[in-house]
Amino acid sequence: MLSRLIARLSFRRPPPVVGVIRLSGVIGQAGLLRGGMQLDSLAPSIERAFRLSGLKAIALAINSPGGSPAQSALIQQRIRDLAMEREVPVMAFVEDVAASGGYWLACSADEIFVNENSILGSIGVISAGFGFTDAIKKLGIERRLHTQGKKKSLLDPFKPEHPEDVARLEHIQRQIHDNFKELVRNRRGQRLNLKEEELFSGDFWLGARAVEIGLADGIGELRGVLRERYGKKVRIRNVTRRPGWLRRRFGFGAAGLISARFLGAPMEQVNDSFIDDILSTIEARAWWSRFGL
């Protein structure tokens, strides 16, 4: 009897493990109040997820309206490199939105699942800014700008736009857009089912339509799909970014203020950091509002 019990225990298989990486927020540099997604901050948690014992798959929980194309590409490539190295499948689960750079991240996955109300797409490139030429004249402000290199003041917001400067920006945007389109073609392949002029127009779609045109593979949520795929005993392991001591102790905004004071930073520098936070928060809000969120 005892020998049978030992035999059973020795052949008992451990439950499958799926590592969950959350990719949430605007991609790129941001202030203290709203931390943006960047490779240097995400890399440790991504690599920990791929090192989990008994790992069968990686699940990406994505909720991002986009942001920096360079950071989107770097994060996506790191996930793909590790997936190939460890020979582990990757699934993406879109929450509210995976648009622009957010969809770039979703292309890290071999399969993409969405909710009926998820927003996907916006496969394009955008650059937004303001022009203050008339405003500074009314305020009696004189703009003084000295450069070495005739292109150094390209698209200065306090100077009138020049057609050649706009043409240069559009050329750069076109190159980035081409890179984005090539990624989508490579990752989605024959699943794409829409004319490219529509697919890559910058338009976006809700979940069911995104499945129809090949931007996603099915409707489903993370826990349900993983239990169906790997069984009810699947262990879903959330791997998150580890905050620093100051952030754990005092919170996001306070951490910046307290750490600056500990380091002897002048109060005007502390004030500057809060101004940066406000501006980055406004910018993040603008990214989300593009999709009615």
N, C-alpha and C positions, 0 to 999 in steps of 0.2 A: 504494500500500500504506500509506504513511504517512498519507495523507489519510483512508483508511478507519479506521485506528486512532484518529486524532484525533476522527473523527465518533463512533466507538463510545464513547470516553471522555467526550465532551461530552454524550452522551445517557444515560450511566450514572446510574441513580437511586441516591441514598444509601439505606442500609437504614432502615426505620422505627424510630423511637425510642419507647419506653414508659418514662415516669418512675415509679419506685416510691417511695411514701411509706410508711414503717413507722409504724403507730399501735399502740404496745404499752405495756401497763401500766395502772395505775389512773388515772382521769381526775380532774384537779384538783390542789390543793395537796398537796405531799408534802415530805419532808425530803431531806437530801443523799444518803442511802444509796439511796433509791428515788425518782428524779425522776418526779413525776406529769406527765401530759400536760395542757398548758395552751396556749391560743391564742398567747400572747406568745412561748412558746418554740418552738412548731411553725410559726408563720406564715412565718418566713424560708425553711425547707426546703420548705414547701408552695408558696410563690411561686417558688422556684428551679425546682422540678419543672415547673411550668406554663410556665416560660420556656425550657425545653430546646429546642435547635435540632432541627428535624425531628420534633417531637413528634406522635405519632398517638393516644396514649391515656395515661391515668393509672391506675396500679394501686395500690390501698391494701392493704397487708399488715396485717391487723387481728388483734390478740390482746389483748383487754381485757375484764375482768369488770364494767366500769362505773365509776361515780364521780359527779362533779359534773354535774347536768343542765345548768347554765348553760354550763360549759366544753364539754360535749358539743355543745350547740346552736351555740355560737360557732364551734367547729372545723368542724362539719358545714356551717354556712352559708358559711364562707370557701371551703371546697372547692367548694360548689355555685356560688358567685358567680364563681370563677375558671373553672370548667368552662363556664359560660354565656358568659362574656366571651371565652374563647379557642376556644369551640366544639369542645371536646375531650371524648370519652366517658370515663367513669370506671368502673372495675371494682373490686370489693372481693373479697379472698381471705381467708377466715376461717381462722385456724390453730386453736388450742385452743378459744377462746371469743370470741364477740361477743355479750355479754349486757348487758341494761340499757343504760347509756350506750355500751357497746361496740357494741350493735346500732344505737343512734342514729347512731354514726359510720358504720356500714355503709350506712345509708340515704343517705349522700352519693353512693353509687354508682348507676349506671344498671343494673348487673347485679351479683349477689352469688354468689360461688362458695364452696363449702365442702368440707371433707374429710368422709368418712363418720363420723368421730369428733368433729367439731366440735360445739360447743354454741352454740345461738342462742336468742334470745328474752329472757325475763325482762322483758317490757314492763310495767313497774310502777315504783313509787317506794317507797323504804324509808328509814326514819330509825331509827337504833339509838343507844342510850346506856345509862347506868347510873344507879342511884339510891343515894345514900350516906347517907340520913337516919338509918337505924339505926346504921350504922357509926360516924358521928361522935359519936353519943350514947354509944356504948360506949367510945370513946376519950376521952371527956370534953372534946370540942371544941365550942366555941360558934360557931355560924355568924352572922356579922355582915354584913349586906347593906343598903346604903342606895341608893335609886334616886330619880330624878325621872321620872315616867311610870309609870303603874300596870302596864303590860305589859312593862316593861324586864326583869323577872326571870322572864319566861316560860320554863317548863320548866327551871328551875334544878335541877341534879342533887342539890343538897344540901337541897332542900325537897320536901315531899310533892307529888305530882302533883295538879293541879286539873282537873276535867272540862272546864271552859271552855278551859283551856290546850291540852288534848289535842284538843278540837274545832277550835281555831284551827289547830293543826298539820295535822290531817287535811284541813282546807279547803285549805291551801296545797298539800299533797300531791296532792289531787284536781285542782287547777288544773294542776300540773306533769304529772300523768298524762294529763290531757286534751290538753295540748300534745304529749306523746309520741305518743298515739294518732293525733292529727291528722297528725303527720309521717308515721307509718307508712302511714296511709291514702293520703296524697298521693303518697308515693314508690313504694308497692307496688301501689296501685290494684286493678285487676281480677285481679291475680295472687294475691291473698289468698283462701284457700280453707278457712276455719275460722270458726266462730261467734265473734263479737267477745268474748263473755263468757269464752270459753276463750283466745282469742288474746291478750287484754289482761289476763289474770288474774295475770301474773307468772310463769307456768309457762315452762319452756324445753325444747328438743328437740334431738336429735342431727341430724346433717347431712341424711340422706336424708329424714327426716320433715319437717325444715324446708323442704326443696324441695317436698314434697308439699303443704304448707299455704301455700306461697307466700312464705315469709320469705326464701327463697333461690331462685336460678335453675338451679343445677346443681352437680354434683360435679366438682371439678377443682382442680388446684394451679397456682400462678402461672406458672411457666415453661412448663408443658405447654399451658395455655390460650393464652398469648401467642404461642407458636410456631405453634400451630394457627391462630390468628386472623390473625397478621401475617407468618407465614413463618419459616423456620428462621434467617434472617439478622437477625431482629429484635434490636435493641440494647436490653437491659434495663438502665436506668440507676437505680441506687439513690441516692436523695437523702436524706441523713440530717442530723440536727441537728449543728451544729458546736460542739463543746465549747469552753469558755473555756481560756485558757492554763494556769491552775492545775489544772483538771481533767485536761488532757492530760498535764501534767508530774507531778502527784502522785496522781491518782485522786480518786474522789468524796469519800470520807470525809475523806481528808487535806486536800483542797482547802478544806473548810470550816474545819478546824482551823488550817491555815497562814494562810489569808486573814484569819481572825479575829485571829491573833497579829500579822500584818503591820500590821493596822489598829489595833492597840493595844487590842483588846477585852479586858475583864477575863476571867479564867479561868472565873468563874461563868457568863458569857454563853456561852462555848464549851461548858461542861458542859450548859447549857440546850439548845444546838443538838443535842447528841448525844441528850439525852432526847427531843427532838422527833423525831429520826431513829428512835429505838427505837419510839416510839408510832406514827409513820407506817408503820413496817415491820409492826407488829402489825396495824394497820388494813388495810394492803394485803393481808396474809396472810388476813385475815377475808373480804375481797372475793373472793379466789380460792377460798377454801375453800367458799363457798356453792355452787360448781359441782363440788365434789369434786376440785379441782386444787391 
